[in-house]
Amino acid sequence: MSYARECIGRIAGYVPGEQPQDRKYVKLNTNENPYPPSPAVGAALREFDWTRLRLYPEPSALMVRKAVGDVYGFEPDWVICGNGSDDLLTIAMRTFVDQGAVLAYSEPSYSLYPVLADLQGAGHRAVALDDSFQLPENAAELAGDAPLFIVANPNAPTGNLLDKATLRKIASEFKGVLWIDEAYVDFADESCLELCKEFKNVVVSRTLSKSFSLAGLRLGYAVASPELIFEMNKVKDSYNIDMLTQVLGTAALRDVAYMEENAKRIRATREATISSLKRLGCEIEPSASNFIFARPPKAAEDLFHRLKARGYLVRYFKLPRVSDYLRITVGTSEDMESFVGVFGELLDE
């Protein structure tokens, strides 16, 4: 007998990337940053008055919202914070999608999106990306009457940047909320933040997990018109960002230059690794992220297991359209040179 709601009982749920505890791996499977966060974060941690933890945190994460606004040119009432991007996506579902309604999302993309629809008791409407993993021109029409359309840009797991003109067209035609998930945007050449000011139905979300090296902290933010932020604030947990996270996240945001330098290093390593993998016979999708989406000349699933046996974790998705690929997080240049060497040996076997 199951006591769970029917929609919960019938789904498998989202499966995060492996976080091994039993042995040391070269970990290239969950798109973590290989470099530590800004020294300003360490300084803020050392200076934090731990006795304040007896108090509740500021409920709206005002200091973080002010930092986001100062860096990217928005007033704080344009910003909402979440316990990572996933919390923000859950807030979006609870705000905009009724039970029995439909969530639209691009596919292939972040596999959490359909799970969120299931959790809400909502239906699915997958808008297929084309052969180049780009949105079709009629994407707004395909999303139909869905109240929320989620698009990852850069896309995951493919890593490519979507065409901004197409996204602008969707924003102008779609009748619901267009949510642009920019988790990896700091490794790309452009962003869609400006669309929030152009269109009242656009939300852009980001995370400090990737480019700011704070995956263990869990902090994200979304930018949208104050009208949308007001509605989302009604459904977020009262104190969803703890006090320490607010202090450390603010310190990281105040040192954007450090983040940008790390992102530059990762992009350079990414391009060098792509060149090496191409020489080994891999087909590579254009990457605007901190990972590489590679189709190897041998079976991807088998290589995934053989790499793990050699101490290298990458990500494999046994899903339509992407089961021939491996997603490889960009680590340090030393990690990637080592990985390429072992990968080449496996291809030669």
N, C-alpha and C positions, 0 to 999 in steps of 0.2 A: 504493500500500500504506500502510495506517495502522498505526502502532505503539501507538496509544492503546487503552485499554480500550474495549470495544464501547459501553458506556453513555456514554462521553465523545465518541466519534466521531459519535454520532447526535444530539447536542444542540447548540443554538446558543449556549448560555451566557447569562449575565446581561449586559445592556448598560447601563452607568452613564449618568447624564446627561452631556450634552456639557460639556467643559471647554475652551473655545476658547483658542487661543494666538496667533491671527493678527490679531485686531482687538478693539477694545473693545466690549463689549455691556453693556446693562443686564441683569444675569444673574439671572433669576427662574425658574430651571429645576431647581435641585438642593437647594432648601430649606436653603441656608446662611444663617447669621445675618448681617444687614447691618452689625452693630456689632462692634467688636473685643472680644476677651476681657477679663476683669478686669485692671486695672493690676497686680494681685498676680501675675498670670502673667508680665508683663513684668519685674517686679522679680525674680522667681524665676529667670527666664532670664538676666538680667544677673549675678546672684549665683552662678549655677551654676559649679562647679569643673570645667572641661572636662577636666582631667587624670584625673578619675575614670572617664572613658569607656574606659579600658584594662581596667576591671573589668566582670564581668557584673552585670546589675541584680539586685535582690532578686527571686527567682523567682516569688513569689506576689503581687507588688505590694502588700505589706503596708501601706505608708503610704497608698495610695489606698483600700484596703479599710477601714482605720481611719477615714479621712475620710468615706467613705460611711456607715459605721456611726454615726459621731458626728452626722452631719447628719440621718439618717433613722431612727435608733433601732434599729440592729441590731449584734450582735457581729460582728467580722471574719470569723468562720467561717461566717457566713451570706452572704458576698459572694465572688464570683469576678470577675476582670477579663479583658477581652478587647481585642484590637486593633480597636476599634469593635464595634458590635452584630453586624456580619456574622461576625466571628470567633466571637462567643458562639453565634450560630446554628449555625455549623459544629461547634463543640464539642457543642452539643445533639444534632445529627444523629449524630455519632460516638459519643456516649454512649448514646443511647436507641433509635436506629433501626438494626436489622440490615439488611444487604443482603437484598433480597427482602421486607422488611417494608413497611409503608405509612406515609407521613407524611400527617397530616391538617392542613389549613390553611383559613382563611376565604378566600373569593373573592367579588368582586375584592379584592385586597390587594397587598402587596409582592411584586413579581414574582420576587424572589430565592427565595422559599420553594420553588416547584416545581423550580427549578434545583438547589437543595441536595438535594432528593430524587433527582434524576437523577444527581448526582455521587456519591451514596451507593449507587447501584444499587437504590434503593427505589421503591416505587410511590407514586401520588398518590391522595389522597382530598380533593377540594375540597368544602368546606361552603359552599354559596351563601348570601350575605347576602340579605336580603329587599329589597323595593322601596325601603325607607328606608335601605338599607345597614346593617341591624342583624342580629345573629345570631338565627336562629330558636330558639324555645323548646326544640326537640328536637335542638339542635346536638350534644350529647354522644352521642345515639343515632346521628346521622349520621356522626360521627367514628368510631364503631364500636370495633373492636379495635386501632386505631392506637396505637402506644406513645407518640406525641408529637402534640400538637395545638397549632399555632402560630396566635395571634390578635394582630393589630396593634390597639392601642388607645391613642390615637386611630388610626383606620384610615388606611392609605395605599393608594391615592391620594385617597380620598374626603374625608378630613379629619375625619370625624364621630367623636364619642365613643360607644363601645358601652355598652349598658345594664349597669351593674354587677350588678344582681340576676340578670341572665341569666348573666353570667360566674361569679357565685357558684354558681348552679345547675349550670353545666357542671362546675365544680371538684368539686362534691359527687357528681356522677354519673359523670364520666369516669374510666375505670380507668387510663389512662396519665398522662403528664405534660402539664399545661396550661401552655404558655409564652405569657405576655402581653408583647408587644413594645411597650414604652412610650417609643419614641424621641421622641415629640412631646408627652409628657405635661405638660411645664412650661408649655405654652401652653393647657392645659385647666383645668377647675375641680376635677377630682378624679382620684385615681389608685387603683390596685389593689394597692399595696404591702401593705396589711393582709391581703390574701388569702394571702400567703406564710406568715403566722403561723397563719391559720385552717386551711390545708390543706397537707399535706406533699407534695402532687403539683403545687403551683403554683410557677412561676418567673416573676419579673418582670425584664425586662432594660431597660436604659436606655443612652443614649449622651451623651457630652459634645459631640458634633458640632453639635447644633442650638441648644439654649438656652444652652449655655456658650460658644458661638462658637469651638469647637475642632475643626472638621471636618478641618483639616490635620494635627492631632495624632494622630488615630485612637485613641480610648479609650472603652471602654464597660464596663459592669458589670452583673451579674445578681445578684438576691437570691433566696434559696431556703433551705429547711431545710438544716442542715449535712450531713444524709445525702445529699441531692442534690448539694450542692457538692463533697463528698468524691469522689463518682463522677466528676463532670465534671473535677475536677483531675487525674484519671488520664490524660485524653486531651488536655488542652491542651498546647501547645508549652511546653517547659521555661521559656523566657524570653520569653514572648509580649508583655510590656510593657517597652519599653526604659527605661533609667534616666532620661533626660530627660523622657520622657512621664510617668513616675511623679511626678517633681518638679513639673512644670507642671500636671498634672491635679489633684494634691493642692492646689496653690495656688488653682486655680479653685474646687474644691469647698469650700474654706475661706472663700470669698467668695460665698456663695449669695445674699446681698442684692443684689450687683451683677447677677447673672444674673436674679433676679426682677424687677428694675427694667427690664432690657432686654426681658424677656418681656412685661412690662406695656405697654411702648411698642409692641412688635410687635402685640400683641392690639388695641390702639387703632387702629393703622394698618390692621390686618386688617378691622376692623368698618367703618371709613370707606371702604375700598376696596370692600367688599362692597356697601355702599349705593350707591356710584357705578356699579358694574357692574350692579346691579339696575335702575338708571335707564336703562341702555343696553340693557335687554331680556334680560339673562342670567338664567338660573336657577342659583341657588347652593345647594350643599349646606351644612348647618350645619357650621362649622369650629371644631374645638378644637385646631388645629395652627398652624404658622407658614406655611401655604399655603391657597389658596382653590381649590376644585374647581368650575369654572364651565361651564355649558352655554350657549354663545353662540347668538344667533339666526341665525347663519350657520355654514357648515361649519367645524368645529373644525380639521380637518387643514389646510385652506386658510389659515385665519387663523394657524395655527402657522407656516407658511412665510412668510406676508406679514409677520408680526411680526418674524421673524428678519431679513428683508430690511431692516426699518426699525431694526434694532439691538437688538431685545428677544428674549431667549431665555426661553421657557416650556417646559413638558413636555407632550407629546402621546403617548398610549398607543393604538396601533391594536389594541385588544383588545376582546373581547366585553363589552358593558354600559358601557364607559367611552369608546368611540371618539367620542362626541359631546361630550366634555368637554376642557377645558384645565386643567392644574394650574399654578397661578401662585404662586410663592413670594412671601411678603410681604417687600419690601425696605424701605428708608427711606421716610418719608412723601413725600419729594421724588421718589424713584424711582417710587412708585406713582401719584402725581399725573401724572407724565410718561407712564407706561404707559397710564393710563386715557385720557388725551388722544389718544394715538396709536391706541389700540384703538377709540375712538369714531370717529376718522377712517376707519379701515379698515371699520368697520361701515356707514359712510355711503357708501362708494364703490360 
